């Protein structure tokens, strides 16, 4: 028990800083490197606005995780080449229940709901060698548990901007489980008209970080990271 307790403390300290950010550079892009030094070690290039997941800076460098062309990648960049989503305007939480959170400010009205996961109506695929480990739900890999059957799932994510309603599509959250609604944060980049909805979700073992990106009133994409 003591080992588990101290592991939870360590992970919470790691996640205390780790967060999503966007690339922001005067040149319009940044070089991603394999090491924390300049040299012949450039592995990729990311344009301004690209969403990455940043870990705690060390000296002048940040280690990042990101997804590009359906591949998960990792690298390093200068710490002043990003802008954290938390630095954009915050849309505050105004109401919270066990199954719903509501955020409001300046013409924004965002509600996020959860529901119980109905395992009887879902197609569950288990490992052939170990039927206690869940591999897929409705034919898809999933986030939120470490092989166990989820208890909670997202029901809906509804965004109202100046009386215009945007419903996030089901496929933007139907493989995401154990939502922690109270961990939801919403930030708005007014200059570029981009809304970011982030959350840190977990059943205690299958933790993940999620951000949905809504640009100019339309759902654009989502990014997922393990967080540690």
Residue, then its C-alpha position, 0 to 999 in steps of 0.5 A: x500500500x505504501x508503494x502505491x501511495x507514494x507512486x500516486x504522489x509522484x504522478x500527481x507532482x508530474x501532472x502538476x505541471x504537464x499540460x497542453x500547449x500550442x506552438x508559437x514562434x516568430x518564424x511560424x514554425x519550430x524544429x523538434x529535436x531528439x536531444x536537448x542541444x543544437x546540432x544535427x538532431x532535427x527530427x520534425x518541424x511543427x507549425x504555429x498552432x499545432x497542439x503538443x503536450x508539454x512536460x516540465x522544462x529542464x533548463x531551456x528545453x521542454x520534452x513534448x509528446x504529440x501526434x502527427x499523421x496518426x503516429x505518436x511522437x516525442x521530442x524537444x524544443x525551446x521552452x519559449x516556443x510554446x503558449x500554454x492553453x491555460x494562458x488563454x482566457x478561461x471560461x469558468x465553471x458555473x454549475x457542477x453535478x455528478x453527471x454534468x458541468x456547465x461553463x459560461x462567459x461572454x457568449x459562451x455556454x458549454x455543457x458536458x454530460x456523462x452517463x453510466x457505461x452500458x456494457x450489455x449493449x456494447x461489443x466487448x473484445x477481450x484478449x484471447x489469452x486472458x479473458x479478464x483483460x478488455x482489448x476493444x469496445x465496439x471494435x475500437x481501442x479505448x482510453x480510461x481503464x487498464x483493461x477493465x470494463x469502464x463504469x462511466x462514459x461521455x454522453x454529450x459535449x454541447x457548445x453554444x456560442x452567441x446562440x449558435x449550437x455546436x454538438x461535438x460528434x460522437x466519434x470525438x468521445x465514444x472511445x473515451x471513458x471514466x471522464x472526470x468532469x470536475x477536471x475539465x478546463x476551458x480556454x479561449x484564444x480570442x485572437x485566433x477564435x479557437x476554443x480548447x476543452x481539456x480534461x484529465x481522466x482516469x479510473x486510477x490506472x488508465x489515465x489520459x489527457x484529452x483536448x478538443x479543439x473548436x476553431x471558428x465555430x467548428x469542431x476541428x480535432x482532438x489530441x490525447x496524451x498519456x500525461x506521464 
